[in-house]
């Protein structure tokens, strides 16, 4: 057993003590009746931005999908492997969540890979490169405007969040519920150094600090 797995097992013991021994009223209904989270959070795989930790969520409160750069691909029903799209469909059609949050963050390695690739300074990697290209169209203007130097990564991170919001609306089952008022979608950007939270305001087409 490694020190990393020892730390994980210790954490599970603490979780079991709190939620199974001290607070069984929280976990037992979830185990017997199932989950009914109200929000889907699409976050980044980055270890610094766990949505459950950032939001202080209880078990059963969030349905979470995490991937490199918190990206939502466009709707492509081509019978291929679409993990994020499958999670999105399950959250909307089966769990009937009321809110979807795209949770991006500062110092995102996935967006850095996109910027480096556009500048010709990054290495092409068989999985990461095509994946982050989902955000390429939405970051293209920023990259083109800074041909002599790299754009501010934060601007690209926020642009990719806006792009994922656009991509969400290409899913018919998302668009239908948004237009009916039963589903709301949100774009958030978390700043790591100060712990600030910014939200995209479509009315003024910019991110506004909310925390």
C-alpha positions as CSV (number, residue, x, y, z in Angstrom):
1,X,0.0,0.0,0.0
2,X,1.4,3.4,-0.9
3,X,1.2,6.6,1.1
4,X,-1.3,8.0,-1.4
5,X,-3.7,5.1,-1.0
6,X,-3.2,5.1,2.8
7,X,-4.4,8.7,2.8
8,X,-7.4,7.8,0.7
9,X,-8.4,4.9,3.0
10,X,-7.9,7.1,6.0
11,X,-10.3,9.6,4.4
12,X,-12.9,6.9,3.7
13,X,-12.7,5.8,7.4
14,X,-13.4,9.4,8.5
15,X,-16.3,9.7,6.0
16,X,-17.7,6.4,7.3
17,X,-17.4,7.5,10.9
18,X,-19.2,10.8,10.2
19,X,-21.9,9.7,7.8
20,X,-22.6,6.1,8.8
21,X,-22.0,6.1,12.5
22,X,-22.5,9.7,13.7
23,X,-25.0,10.9,11.1
24,X,-26.8,7.8,9.6
25,X,-29.9,9.9,8.9
26,X,-28.0,11.5,6.0
27,X,-26.6,8.4,4.1
28,X,-29.3,5.8,4.8
29,X,-32.1,7.5,2.8
30,X,-29.6,8.0,-0.1
31,X,-28.6,4.3,0.0
32,X,-32.2,3.1,0.2
33,X,-34.2,5.6,-1.8
34,X,-31.6,6.8,-4.3
35,X,-30.3,10.2,-5.2
36,X,-32.2,13.4,-6.2
37,X,-29.6,16.2,-6.6
38,X,-30.9,19.5,-7.8
39,X,-27.7,20.6,-9.6
40,X,-25.3,19.2,-12.2
41,X,-21.8,20.7,-11.9
42,X,-19.5,20.2,-14.9
43,X,-16.1,20.9,-13.4
44,X,-12.4,20.4,-14.2
45,X,-10.4,17.3,-13.2
46,X,-7.9,19.6,-11.5
47,X,-7.3,18.5,-7.9
48,X,-7.6,22.0,-6.6
49,X,-11.2,22.6,-7.6
50,X,-13.4,19.8,-6.3
51,X,-16.9,21.0,-6.7
52,X,-18.2,19.3,-3.6
53,X,-15.4,20.8,-1.5
54,X,-15.7,24.3,-2.9
55,X,-19.5,24.4,-2.4
56,X,-19.4,22.5,1.0
57,X,-22.0,20.2,-0.4
58,X,-23.5,17.2,1.5
59,X,-23.7,13.7,0.0
60,X,-26.5,13.6,-2.5
61,X,-26.6,17.3,-3.2
62,X,-24.6,17.5,-6.4
63,X,-24.4,15.4,-9.6
64,X,-20.8,16.0,-10.8
65,X,-19.0,15.3,-14.0
66,X,-15.3,16.3,-14.2
67,X,-13.0,16.4,-17.2
68,X,-10.0,18.3,-18.5
69,X,-10.9,22.0,-18.7
70,X,-14.5,21.5,-17.7
71,X,-15.6,21.3,-21.3
72,X,-19.0,20.5,-22.7
73,X,-18.8,19.1,-26.3
74,X,-21.5,19.9,-28.8
75,X,-24.4,17.5,-29.4
76,X,-23.0,14.6,-31.5
77,X,-25.2,11.5,-31.4
78,X,-22.8,9.3,-33.4
79,X,-22.7,6.1,-31.2
80,X,-19.2,6.9,-30.1
81,X,-17.9,7.3,-26.6
82,X,-19.3,10.5,-25.0
83,X,-18.9,10.4,-21.2
84,X,-19.7,14.0,-20.5
85,X,-22.7,14.0,-22.8
86,X,-23.9,10.7,-21.2
87,X,-23.7,12.3,-17.7
88,X,-25.5,15.4,-19.0
89,X,-28.3,13.3,-20.4
90,X,-28.7,11.3,-17.2
91,X,-28.7,14.4,-15.1
92,X,-31.3,16.2,-17.2
93,X,-33.6,13.4,-18.3
94,X,-33.4,11.0,-15.4
95,X,-32.6,13.1,-12.3
96,X,-34.4,16.2,-13.6
97,X,-31.9,18.7,-12.2
98,X,-33.0,22.3,-12.1
99,X,-29.6,23.8,-12.6
100,X,-26.4,23.1,-14.6
101,X,-23.2,24.9,-13.6
102,X,-20.1,25.0,-15.8
103,X,-17.4,25.5,-13.1
104,X,-14.1,26.7,-14.6
105,X,-11.1,28.1,-12.8
106,X,-7.8,30.1,-13.0
107,X,-4.5,28.4,-13.9
108,X,-6.3,25.7,-15.9
109,X,-3.8,23.3,-17.5
110,X,-6.2,22.2,-20.2
111,X,-6.7,25.8,-21.4
112,X,-2.9,26.3,-21.2
113,X,-2.5,23.3,-23.5
114,X,-4.9,24.9,-26.0
115,X,-3.1,28.2,-25.9
116,X,0.3,26.5,-26.3
117,X,-0.9,24.4,-29.2
118,X,-2.2,27.4,-31.0
119,X,1.1,29.1,-30.5
120,X,3.0,26.1,-31.8
121,X,4.8,25.7,-28.6
122,X,2.9,22.7,-27.2
123,X,3.3,19.0,-27.9
124,X,0.4,17.3,-29.7
125,X,-1.0,14.6,-27.4
126,X,-3.4,12.0,-28.7
127,X,-6.2,12.6,-26.2
128,X,-5.7,16.0,-24.7
129,X,-5.1,17.9,-27.9
130,X,-8.4,16.9,-29.6
131,X,-10.3,17.2,-26.4
132,X,-9.3,20.8,-25.6
133,X,-10.0,21.7,-29.3
134,X,-13.6,21.8,-28.2
135,X,-12.8,25.3,-26.9
136,X,-10.7,26.4,-29.8
137,X,-13.4,28.2,-31.7
138,X,-14.4,30.2,-28.6
139,X,-10.8,31.2,-27.8
140,X,-9.8,31.8,-31.4
141,X,-10.5,35.6,-31.4
142,X,-8.4,36.1,-28.3
143,X,-5.5,34.0,-29.7
144,X,-5.7,35.9,-33.0
145,X,-5.6,39.2,-31.3
146,X,-2.4,38.3,-29.5
147,X,-0.2,36.9,-32.2
148,X,2.8,38.6,-30.8
149,X,2.2,37.2,-27.3
150,X,0.0,34.7,-25.5
151,X,-3.5,35.9,-24.5
152,X,-4.3,36.2,-20.8
153,X,-5.2,32.6,-19.8
154,X,-8.0,33.9,-17.6
155,X,-9.7,35.4,-20.7
156,X,-9.5,32.1,-22.5
157,X,-10.7,30.2,-19.5
158,X,-13.8,32.4,-19.4
159,X,-14.3,32.2,-23.1
160,X,-14.3,28.4,-23.0
161,X,-16.9,28.6,-20.3
162,X,-19.1,30.7,-22.5
163,X,-18.4,28.2,-25.3
164,X,-19.6,25.3,-23.1
165,X,-22.8,27.2,-22.3
166,X,-23.4,27.6,-26.0
167,X,-22.7,23.8,-26.5
168,X,-25.1,22.9,-23.8
169,X,-27.9,24.6,-25.8
170,X,-27.1,22.3,-28.8
171,X,-28.5,19.4,-26.8
172,X,-32.3,19.2,-27.6
173,X,-33.2,18.0,-24.1
174,X,-31.3,20.9,-22.5
175,X,-32.7,23.5,-24.9
176,X,-36.3,22.3,-24.4
177,X,-36.1,22.6,-20.6
178,X,-34.2,25.9,-20.6
179,X,-36.9,27.4,-22.9
180,X,-39.7,26.0,-20.8
181,X,-38.1,27.5,-17.6
182,X,-37.6,24.2,-15.8
183,X,-33.8,24.3,-16.2
184,X,-31.2,27.1,-15.7
185,X,-27.6,27.1,-16.9
186,X,-24.8,29.0,-15.3
187,X,-21.1,29.8,-16.1
188,X,-18.8,30.2,-13.1
189,X,-15.1,30.9,-12.9
190,X,-13.2,30.3,-9.6
191,X,-10.1,32.3,-9.0
192,X,-7.6,30.2,-7.0
193,X,-5.4,32.8,-5.4
194,X,-8.1,34.8,-3.6
195,X,-11.0,32.3,-3.7
196,X,-13.2,34.6,-5.7
197,X,-16.2,33.4,-7.7
198,X,-17.2,35.1,-11.0
199,X,-20.4,34.4,-12.9
200,X,-21.2,35.0,-16.5
201,X,-23.9,37.5,-17.1
202,X,-25.3,37.1,-20.6
203,X,-27.2,40.4,-20.4
204,X,-23.9,42.4,-20.4
205,X,-21.7,39.6,-21.9
206,X,-19.1,39.5,-19.2
207,X,-18.2,37.8,-16.0
208,X,-19.3,39.6,-12.7
209,X,-17.7,38.8,-9.4
210,X,-20.3,37.4,-7.0
211,X,-18.1,36.2,-4.1
